[in-house]
Structure formats: structure tokens, C-alpha cells
Amino acid sequence: MSSLRRPIVGTTRAPLTKETPREAFDDVLARLGYELGAPDSERAWDDFRSLAERKSQVTTHDLEALLDDRLRAQAEQYQLVRMTIRTTTEEPAYARVELLERNNEAPAVAEATGDGPVDAAFNAIREALSVDAELVRFSIDALSGGADALADAHVVVSLEGETFAGEGIAADITEAAVRAYLRALSHERRVSRG
């Protein structure tokens, strides 16, 4: 996605829902200052619809955070294609990830277990990308109130003696954590390739 941001003028704070028609969504994007081409506009609509299915009301703040996160993700080295998580009481959590690396057509796929869903997902990422990244710091914040608030994850990883940070936003805590982890690894990749 590419966007040109203009100052927000007269933006409504009324929440959007899964019943919001496409025209109203496009109007909100325009008022928020997003100018998206056809493919990016379709991806934005799909991301919004996915979020609206999970969250009863999507505020313009939610929408901006989600779209800004997805815009940044497209420029990163690694992108999440698909993730499966399973947790069961008294058993290790299971994760399967499909990741796309820039300039590679086939996704990297791996499965792993861990102490919880986030740990299992991070283990699967390390396996898929064949990296030995140590998690230094991990935190999750809510972007708003309520049980359906977007999760804002922050990670710091250490690779070969250097640390790299990443942030990810999603409706699901584990997905937000994975997006943050991939962003940190993407930063490492940019630095190592100089």
C-alpha cells in the first residue's frame, strides 16, 4: 500500500462496523488522508472487513493504526502469510507459520511448540527463517479500551550481538506479536545487507 497523508479535517469519530458499506469506508479513508491505488484500496478493505468481523466497532483510530501497520509491513523483508495456533490445557502450545520473504515466491513454512502461543509462534518463525534470534524484550498494550481492543506488540530481539526492535498491530495478541517479531527481523536483515 502506498499513501499520501493530508491533515485530518472534520473526520468523524463514529465507529465503523461490519455492515459499513464500501462507499462509506472509502469516504473515511479519504477524510483520513489516505490516497490508495486500486490494489492497495482492496487490501485496505479486506483488512478492515477482517477486523470488523472480530471487533464490533472499528474506530478511525483503530483503522489508522491498522492501515499504518500494514503499510509499513509491505516494505519489510518478511511478511506473515498465514498462521495457525493451537493451545490445550496441560499441553505445549502449537504454531504453524507461513512467511514470505521479499524476492522469494515460495513461502517459508515451519511448525513448532512452545510454552504458550506466542513462544510457539516465535519458535516456528526461527525455524522457518533459520535464524537464531534471542528474544530480549516483549510487551503488549491495548490501543483502546474493551476486550476487543487492537493489540500493539513491541519486541526487541538480539542477533549476533546487536539488538533490533519491532512493533506490530492486530486484533489478535499472537498475530500482533508475530508481526512485531518479523519487523524486528526485517530491520536486522536491512542492517546486515547494508
C-alpha positions in Angstrom: 0.0 0.0 0.0 1.2 3.5 -0.6 -0.4 6.5 0.8 -0.2 10.3 0.8 -1.4 11.7 4.1 -3.2 15.0 4.4 -4.2 16.7 7.6 -7.5 15.3 9.0 -10.3 17.8 8.6 -13.7 17.2 10.0 -13.1 13.4 10.5 -16.0 11.7 12.1 -15.2 9.6 15.2 -18.3 7.5 14.7 -17.3 3.8 14.7 -17.4 1.6 11.6 -19.0 -1.9 11.7 -19.1 -5.0 9.6 -22.3 -3.5 8.0 -20.4 -0.4 6.8 -20.7 -0.2 3.0 -17.6 0.1 0.8 -18.5 3.7 -0.2 -18.6 4.9 3.5 -15.3 3.1 4.1 -13.7 4.8 1.1 -15.1 8.2 2.3 -13.5 7.7 5.8 -10.1 6.8 4.1 -10.3 9.9 2.0 -11.1 12.1 5.0 -8.2 10.4 7.0 -5.9 11.4 4.1 -5.2 8.1 2.5 -4.8 8.1 -1.2 -4.6 4.4 -2.3 -4.3 2.8 -5.7 -6.8 0.1 -6.7 -4.8 -3.0 -5.3 -3.9 -1.2 -2.1 -7.5 0.0 -1.6 -8.7 -3.6 -2.0 -6.2 -4.8 0.6 -7.3 -2.0 3.0 -10.9 -3.0 2.5 -10.1 -6.7 3.2 -8.1 -5.7 6.3 -10.9 -3.6 7.5 -13.5 -6.3 6.9 -11.4 -8.9 8.7 -11.0 -6.5 11.7 -14.8 -5.7 11.7 -15.6 -9.4 11.9 -13.6 -9.6 15.1 -14.4 -6.2 16.6 -18.0 -5.0 17.0 -17.0 -1.4 16.3 -13.9 -0.1 14.5 -12.9 3.5 15.3 -11.0 5.8 13.0 -8.1 5.4 15.5 -8.3 1.6 15.0 -8.4 2.0 11.3 -5.4 4.4 11.1 -3.3 2.1 13.4 -4.2 -1.0 11.3 -3.6 0.6 7.9 -0.3 2.3 9.1 0.9 -1.1 10.3 0.0 -2.8 7.1 1.7 0.0 5.0 4.9 -0.5 6.9 4.7 -4.3 6.7 4.7 -4.2 2.9 8.1 -2.6 2.9 9.6 -5.2 5.3 11.7 -8.1 4.4 9.4 -10.7 5.9 5.6 -10.8 5.9 3.1 -13.1 7.6 1.0 -15.0 5.1 -0.8 -17.4 7.4 -0.6 -18.6 11.0 -2.3 -21.5 12.9 -2.2 -21.6 16.7 -3.5 -24.4 18.9 -3.5 -24.3 22.7 -4.7 -27.0 25.0 -4.6 -27.1 28.8 -1.6 -29.1 30.1 0.0 -29.5 26.6 2.6 -27.3 24.9 1.1 -24.7 22.5 1.5 -25.4 18.8 2.1 -22.9 16.0 2.5 -23.2 12.2 3.6 -20.2 10.2 3.8 -19.4 6.5 6.1 -16.4 5.9 7.0 -14.6 2.7 10.5 -13.2 2.2 11.0 -10.4 -0.2 12.1 -11.7 -3.7 11.1 -15.3 -2.9 8.0 -16.6 -4.4 7.6 -19.7 -2.2 6.6 -19.1 1.4 8.8 -20.4 4.2 6.8 -22.8 6.4 7.5 -24.3 9.8 5.8 -25.7 12.8 6.9 -25.6 16.5 5.7 -25.8 20.0 6.3 -23.6 23.0 5.3 -22.5 26.5 2.4 -20.5 25.1 1.1 -19.4 21.7 3.5 -16.5 21.3 6.5 -18.7 22.2 5.4 -21.4 19.8 4.9 -18.8 17.0 8.4 -17.3 17.6 9.9 -20.8 17.6 8.2 -21.5 14.3 9.5 -18.2 12.8 13.1 -19.0 13.9 12.7 -22.5 12.3 11.2 -21.2 9.1 13.8 -18.5 8.6 16.7 -20.5 10.0 17.7 -17.6 12.4 19.0 -17.8 15.9 17.3 -14.7 17.3 17.1 -14.3 21.1 14.0 -12.5 22.4 15.3 -9.7 24.7 12.0 -7.9 25.5 8.3 -8.4 24.7 5.3 -6.3 25.7 1.7 -5.9 24.6 -0.5 -2.8 25.0 -4.1 -2.2 24.1 -4.8 0.6 21.7 -8.2 1.4 23.3 -10.5 0.1 26.0 -12.6 -3.0 25.9 -12.0 -6.7 25.4 -11.9 -6.3 21.6 -9.2 -3.6 21.6 -6.4 -3.9 19.0 -3.2 -5.3 20.4 0.0 -3.3 20.0 3.0 -5.6 20.4 6.6 -4.5 20.9 9.6 -6.8 20.7 13.4 -6.5 20.9 15.5 -9.3 19.5 19.2 -10.0 19.7 21.1 -11.4 16.7 24.8 -11.7 16.5 25.3 -9.2 19.4 23.1 -6.5 18.0 19.5 -5.7 19.1 16.6 -4.8 16.8 13.1 -3.6 17.7 9.8 -4.1 16.0 6.1 -3.2 16.5 3.0 -5.0 15.3 -0.7 -4.2 15.5 -3.5 -6.7 15.1 -6.8 -7.7 16.7 -5.2 -10.9 17.9 -2.4 -10.7 20.5 -0.3 -13.5 19.0 -0.7 -12.1 15.5 0.4 -8.7 16.8 3.4 -10.3 18.4 4.4 -12.2 15.3 4.1 -9.0 13.2 6.4 -7.2 15.6 8.9 -10.1 15.7 9.0 -10.2 11.9 9.5 -6.4 11.7 12.5 -6.7 14.1 14.0 -9.5 12.0 13.4 -7.3 8.9 15.3 -4.5 10.5 18.2 -6.8 11.2 18.2 -8.0 7.6 18.4 -4.4 6.3 21.3 -3.6 8.6 23.2 -6.8 7.7 22.8 -6.2 4.0 23.7 -2.6 4.5 
